[in-house]
Amino acid sequence: MAEVLVLAEHTDAGEVKKVTVELLTAAARLGEPSVVWAGPGAEAGRERLAEFGAARVYVADSADFSDYVVAPKAELLAQLVAEKAPAAVLVAGTAEGKEIAGRLAVKTGSGVLTDAVDVTAAGDGAPVAGHANFGGAITAHARVAKGTPIIAVRPNAIAAVPAAAAAEIVPVTAVASDAARTARVTEHVVAAKGERPDLAEAQIVVSGGRGTGSAEGFTIIEQLADALGAAVGASRAVTDAGWYPHQFQVGQTGKTVSPQLYVAVGISGAIQHRAGMQTSKTIIAINKDPEAPIFEIADLGVVGDLFTVVPQLLEEIDKHKSL
Ligand SMILES: Cc1cc2nc3c(=O)[nH]c(=O)nc-3n(C[C@H](O)[C@H](O)[C@H](O)COP(=O)(O)OP(=O)(O)OC[C@H]3O[C@@H](n4cnc5c(N)ncnc54)[C@H](O)[C@@H]3O)c2cc1C
C-alpha cells in the first residue's frame, strides 16, 4: 500500500495536536499513514499516534527544527518525498503548515492544495481535496496535476477515527542547509495558557465584534465563552482597536476556525471575517441590524442588542447547568 506522509504538529514535550490525528484519519483514506516528527518529544507522542493509525514515525530530532523557522521542516519533507515517493503529503492548514506546504511544493515541483475540508481518493486512487465555498453551500473538489500531492487540511474539518497501528519509530538524519538557516529563532515565549480551549481547535467559538463597543464591553464575550466552555475570537475591528489581542482575530488575516458551533456577536459578517469561519458546522449570529450580512450564513439569527440578548442567554445557560 502506498505510504502517505503526515507532518505532526506537536509540542517539544510530545503533546500531539488534535489536527495531527485528524490528518492520520485523512491519510488512511489514501494509503498507509506515516508520521514525520521534526524535533523532540516523539517517544512521548508515539502512543497517541499509534492509536490513530500511524504505521511508522520518521523522527528527525535536531535542534535545527527549534532554532530555525519553517525552512528545515520543508527540507526534511522534501528529503522524505525523494526517498519514499509517498502517494501524498498532508500538513495542518495552520499558518505554519501552509507555509511549509508552499515551500515543499516548490522544492519538489508538485501541486499544492490548501484549506481542504475533506480528503478522499478518486476512482484511480489519486488524492482529491474538498474545499468549502460560500459558507459551505458549494464544495469544490480538486486534485493536483503534477508531482506529489501536498494537501493542507483545516483543523477540525475531519473527524479523527481511532485505528490501532504500530507507530514504529524510524530515526532520520536531516541536516538543514545554509539557506534554511538564514532566519534564526532568538527566543521562544510560551503564551500564558488560560482555561479556555485553543481557538483553532475549539469545538465552540464565541466571537465578538465592534458591536461590543469597547474593551470593557468585550468582556461579555468572555463571559459567554466561559459559560459555554468555548474559545474566544474577535473581528479585526476589535483587534485593531486594541480591545482584544491580535492572536484571537478570526478571518482572512487572522485564524481560520471550523468549530461545531460559532457564535458571532456584534459582528457584521464582512467577507474577510467570513473567510475565517464560514465552514463552522453551526453558526449563530446576534446583531441589532436585521440586514447584517452575517445573517446570510447564520443557521440561527437573533436580531437584538447584544447587551440585552447575551445576559438573557447567560441566565438560560445557568438554569440548564443547575438542572
Ligand atoms: C485586507 C483585509 C483583511 C481583513 N481581514 C480581516 C480579518 O481577518 N478578520 C476580520 O474580522 N476582518 C478583517 N478585515 C476587516 C473587515 O473588512 C471588516 O472591517 C471587519 O470584519 C468588521 O468588523 P466588525 O464586524 O466587528 O465591525 P462592523 O463591520 O463595524 O460591524 C459591527 C456590527 O455590530 C452590530 N452592532 C453594533 N452594536 C450592536 C449591539 N449593541 N448589539 C448587537 N449588534 C450590534 C452592527 O449592526 C454591525 O453589524 C479585513 C479587511 C481587509 C481590507
The ligand as a MOL file (V3000), in Angstrom:
LIG
                    3D

  0  0  0     0  0            999 V3000
M  V30 BEGIN CTAB
M  V30 COUNTS 53 58 0 0 0
M  V30 BEGIN ATOM
M  V30 1 C -7.2270 43.0430 3.5020 0
M  V30 2 C -8.2260 42.9690 4.6140 0
M  V30 3 C -8.1570 41.9100 5.5070 0
M  V30 4 C -9.0760 41.8240 6.5550 0
M  V30 5 N -9.0110 40.7690 7.4160 0
M  V30 6 C -9.9560 40.6350 8.3660 0
M  V30 7 C -9.9520 39.5180 9.2360 0
M  V30 8 O -9.0810 38.6400 9.2020 0
M  V30 9 N -10.9370 39.4240 10.1530 0
M  V30 10 C -11.9310 40.3670 10.2760 0
M  V30 11 O -12.8160 40.2050 11.1380 0
M  V30 12 N -11.9380 41.4340 9.4610 0
M  V30 13 C -10.9670 41.5980 8.5390 0
M  V30 14 N -10.9760 42.7150 7.7510 0
M  V30 15 C -11.9050 43.8090 8.0990 0
M  V30 16 C -13.3110 43.6010 7.5980 0
M  V30 17 O -13.4370 44.1130 6.2880 0
M  V30 18 C -14.3180 44.3340 8.5000 0
M  V30 19 O -13.9580 45.6920 8.5590 0
M  V30 20 C -14.3810 43.7950 9.9240 0
M  V30 21 O -14.5550 42.3960 9.8910 0
M  V30 22 C -15.5270 44.4510 10.6380 0
M  V30 23 O -15.5870 44.0100 11.9670 0
M  V30 24 P -16.9550 44.0080 12.7580 0
M  V30 25 O -17.9330 43.1160 12.0800 0
M  V30 26 O -16.6380 43.7330 14.1670 0
M  V30 27 O -17.3840 45.5440 12.6810 0
M  V30 28 P -18.5460 46.2550 11.8600 0
M  V30 29 O -18.4900 45.9060 10.4240 0
M  V30 30 O -18.4860 47.6860 12.2370 0
M  V30 31 O -19.8610 45.5970 12.4320 0
M  V30 32 C -20.3220 45.7680 13.7260 0
M  V30 33 C -21.6730 45.0960 13.7980 0
M  V30 34 O -22.1330 45.1440 15.1340 0
M  V30 35 C -23.5140 45.4210 15.0980 0
M  V30 36 N -23.8360 46.0630 16.3970 0
M  V30 37 C -23.4790 47.2960 16.8350 0
M  V30 38 N -23.8860 47.4910 18.0990 0
M  V30 39 C -24.5400 46.3530 18.4490 0
M  V30 40 C -25.2110 45.9440 19.6360 0
M  V30 41 N -25.2550 46.7370 20.7270 0
M  V30 42 N -25.7860 44.7350 19.6620 0
M  V30 43 C -25.7590 43.9210 18.5700 0
M  V30 44 N -25.1360 44.2550 17.4270 0
M  V30 45 C -24.5260 45.4540 17.3690 0
M  V30 46 C -23.7490 46.3210 13.9230 0
M  V30 47 O -25.0810 46.2020 13.4570 0
M  V30 48 C -22.7370 45.7470 12.9240 0
M  V30 49 O -23.3210 44.7560 12.0950 0
M  V30 50 C -10.0630 42.8260 6.7050 0
M  V30 51 C -10.1260 43.8770 5.7930 0
M  V30 52 C -9.2260 43.9500 4.7640 0
M  V30 53 C -9.3160 45.1090 3.7980 0
M  V30 END ATOM
M  V30 BEGIN BOND
M  V30 1 1 1 2
M  V30 2 1 2 3
M  V30 3 2 2 52
M  V30 4 2 3 4
M  V30 5 1 4 5
M  V30 6 1 4 50
M  V30 7 2 5 6
M  V30 8 1 6 7
M  V30 9 1 6 13
M  V30 10 2 7 8
M  V30 11 1 7 9
M  V30 12 1 9 10
M  V30 13 2 10 11
M  V30 14 1 10 12
M  V30 15 2 12 13
M  V30 16 1 13 14
M  V30 17 1 14 15
M  V30 18 1 14 50
M  V30 19 1 15 16
M  V30 20 1 16 17
M  V30 21 1 16 18
M  V30 22 1 18 19
M  V30 23 1 18 20
M  V30 24 1 20 21
M  V30 25 1 20 22
M  V30 26 1 22 23
M  V30 27 1 23 24
M  V30 28 2 24 25
M  V30 29 1 24 26
M  V30 30 1 24 27
M  V30 31 1 27 28
M  V30 32 2 28 29
M  V30 33 1 28 30
M  V30 34 1 28 31
M  V30 35 1 31 32
M  V30 36 1 32 33
M  V30 37 1 33 34
M  V30 38 1 33 48
M  V30 39 1 34 35
M  V30 40 1 35 36
M  V30 41 1 35 46
M  V30 42 1 36 37
M  V30 43 1 36 45
M  V30 44 2 37 38
M  V30 45 1 38 39
M  V30 46 1 39 40
M  V30 47 2 39 45
M  V30 48 1 40 41
M  V30 49 2 40 42
M  V30 50 1 42 43
M  V30 51 2 43 44
M  V30 52 1 44 45
M  V30 53 1 46 47
M  V30 54 1 46 48
M  V30 55 1 48 49
M  V30 56 2 50 51
M  V30 57 1 51 52
M  V30 58 1 52 53
M  V30 END BOND
M  V30 END CTAB
M  END
